[in-house]
Amino acid sequence: MSRLIQAALAAVPLLLTPLLFYALAEGVVNLGGGEKDILVTLPWLIWSIVFAGSAFVLIRRGWPIGRWTPRSALLATGLLLGLGAIAYFVSLLGVA
């Protein structure tokens, strides 16, 4: 599979972010939280940026799709969980 096709596949979650935001804002997708549903796009956006960035680096290094996909997803998920844990502990301290 060519690197260009792999890069396009890695960018799909990032390219779907505006569509998700639009669907939540217009009420096409309803998660039951009202306007707070739109906040779902922030973790999705962070995850997709990290996924695409790490995938682009690994694709550039010549990794096959079977290796860069799980590694990029694991890195993006771990970073998002880490940011969530940091936000949780900061909220416990009452700093912000």
N, C-alpha and C positions, 0 to 999 in steps of 0.2 A: 504494500500500500504506500502510495507516495506521501511525502512529508506534507504537501499542501492539503491533501484530503485529511490527513491526521490532524493538522492544525485547525481545519474547518470543524472537524468533530469536537476538538477540544474547546472551541469557542461557542458551541451550541448553547450550553447553559447561560453563558454571558449574554448571548444574543436573545435568549428567551426572557430575560429579566424585564425589559419594557413591556412585553406582552403580558407577563404575570401582573405587573403593576397596573396596567390598563384593565385587565380582567377583574382585579380586586377593586379598583376605583369605580368601575362602572357597575359593579354588582353581578357580573357574569359568574364569578366565583365568590361564594359566600362562606366564610369560615365561622360565622356566628359572632364575630367580635365588632361588627360595625366598622367604624373608621380605623380601629386598631388593626384590622386585617392588613392594611397597607404596610404596617411595620414588619410584616412577614418578609417583605422584599429586601429589607436590610441584611438579615443573615444570609438570604439567598444570594444577594449581590456580593457580599464578602466571600462566601464560599466559591461562587463562580469565578471571581477575579483570581483568587488563590489557585483554584483548579486550573484555569486557563494559563496563568503565568507559569506554574510549575510544569504543566504539560508542554508548553512551548519550549521550555528549557530542555526537558527530557527528549522531546522530538528532535530538537536541534542537535543533541548529542547522539542521535541515531537509535534510540530505544524503540523496540517494537511496541505496537499498540497494547499487547497483552501485558506488558510490564509498566508502561507509563500511566495507563488508566487507573489501576488500583493504587499505585503510589501517589498519584496526584489527588485522587479522592481521599485517601487516608491523610495526606498532609493538610488538605483543605478542611476536612472534618476535625482533625486534631487542633488546628489553629482556631477554628470556630469554637470548639469546646473550651480551649484554653482562654480565649477572650471572654467567654461566658462565665468561666470560673473566676477570672479576675474581676469582672463586673460584679459578680455575686459577693466576693469577699470585700470589695470596696464598699458595696452597699451595707454590709454588716458593720463596717467601721464607722459609717455615717459621715464619711468624708465629703461626698458629693450630695 
